[in-house]
Amino acid sequence: ITSDSGLGSSLIYDCEELVSAESPSDIATFSCPPNECIETSVYTQSTTTHVTGDKWWPDVIDSSTSCLTYCVCPPTGDASCATGYVNILSNDDTKDAFIEQCSTEIQSCYNEVSDSYDVSRLFSSDTGPYCSRYDRCPKCECPSDKSVGETWYQESAASIYYPDTYKSCDLCTCTLDNASGKNYADCDERDFYPAGTSSCPASSIGTEIVNVTCHDQSGSISALDSPINPTTCSSGGHGVLSSAFSPALPYCSISYGTDNGDDYEWGCGDIFCEAYDSDTCTYADVSVSYTNCY
């Protein structure tokens, strides 16, 4: 474009990012200029232009058809697609992208000994026609010896690219998928360590329910001086693990937000409260004075 700097007209660059690559699978398929793949919805007949590294689940013809086709846009040529998890995981173009995108959901189906996934346990309750509008990662059925509400620890590779370098210890809960009526493993990472330096506990914590009392309140910051309003938070097997991995504690949380930044909310949530007194999550209102050093 032309710029007038006061010293006469000159040309300057105007750049726009078309495609970026951060993960190993994206870097491996990176191309500049990017390749373009055209997706035509079989339901709406509308078209979408994808670029190198894009991943999507194509639309299907009606609401009774499952979203089981997975596509990626390669560095050259047309989109590479595979239907069904067996084919997705055996296709060189779709395998790494699928595992990277859906690793959290399918990790419980991974067998480190065989370095493969138990595809027979993968299932999806997602149906069309608008598959491409959402992530359609499948779920992994619970092991045959687990029932709804039961929990267990599972060690897995922390990265599909470096499976022998770092491991994660996941806490899994057998959960009912209401849409399909099947049970699936809902897993959360609880520890992360170099391979060989630690390990998951060998035993399950069963269906033990752990309760703590959290402060429950929302409003303006000035209301922090009000008395504690207790509410019970139950772990149901979920929560933050101690250094010995047991017991599993539920969460207490506080969050700030809104437009003026003065509102907050206390309650059961996502942030661990480290100060417990007789199974009660305690809190304090602290003011700190400081001077900027710049």
Phi, psi and omega in degrees: 000163182264135178237137177255103184271001184095344179250017182114161182285144176212165179261136175233159181279139173236107188253146177226129180288127180259325180203146178226160180222126179237318182279159179304321181291323178291320179296322182294334182249013184293141175214141179222118003292155184289148171286149178244134177239133182261122175257127176248118181292126178288346181265314183257347184065008177281158181245148177229134179263120177255155178242171183314128178093347179294147180229142180198161175253110184297150175299157176241176192282331181208176186284351180265355182267132181287153177272088187238008177254136184232133183232150171227154177260113183280175180297331179220155174082191182280171179301144176255121185234152176218145182244129182090145188292330176299313181288322179300318183276356176249356179271124184300328182282323187264337189302300185297320180297318180295313180296319180296317182288324188248018187303320182296317184287327187256002187301324183295341180271001183275133177251110184292331181293314181268354182053049181207170180256141175281088186298333182296340180265352179280136177209160177224136175260004180280132177234166183285197004275343188268067180291325188286350183277349184220163170287131185243039181299140180284173173252163179247123179300148177296151173304154186299337182266011180246143178240168183303131180094344181280144183237155178203161176263147180215127176270138181215166176292131181287339180214137178290343182270336180227062187296337183260002185261310181233144179238156174235147175254119184253142172259117184250143177235130177285117189236146179275128173270106186298327184293321184256342184082003181266160175265145178220158180273116178258105189247141176232138178291132180243342177204158184215128186201156175298142182305134177090350183266344180202184179199165176283152170300144183282337186259158176272156175262010175062220182249026182301133177256124179249130182244142167225163180256126179245157174284132183239110183194149173217153180151210183273160181301325183297342182276002182297341181280358182288158181297158177296132176250101189284144171220146183270127176250125183254139182278318184058028183097344177266164175137189181269132181271146173286177181299335178266006178073003183209140359279169176273120184261143174285174184261146160244147182216161170223137178225141176252157179176210184068175187296321184266356176073008184259354182265156182210170176212126174258150175159195175287138183186217193254353186247126184291131173265118186273350184258103179246140177224108183055050179065019178245129178284114184265162178212162178218147177263112187240135175249136182235129176263139180206164176236129178299142182264014179219000000 
